[in-house]
Amino acid sequence: MKASELRSKETAELQTELESLLKAQFSLRMQRATQQLSNTSQLSKVRRDIARVRTIMAENAGK
């Protein structure tokens, strides 16, 4: 997900996106713990997306 795509979204959309990413992160962590996760790079991609969403939300809050 690109930051330019996130900047075009409203605050409510960003919040729902953040919630879905956090759920995905939890699911991936559980898969890793039970050694069912085959592609471990997914975890870092989700973490970066969460950081992007939180950064955009912080930028919007400052306006």
Steps between C-alpha positions, in 0.01 A plus 500: 500500500634838402493812713335696217208257506467544875507879483191497278298308763285647775573455870232232546637303206851524646372375834335195343814434297710516818267258679517248215881526488527445875279189470715376213814559707355301790407216267847493349661502845289201604592317180867568564473379858343172390748472213230512233625822338681419176568855378655687793545821301125560524541594864741785427283625211199522729705680767613759243142550380387555859773762543394671177136519607591634844730760346228624263252512787746709704552735205125546463457563872753784483305687232 
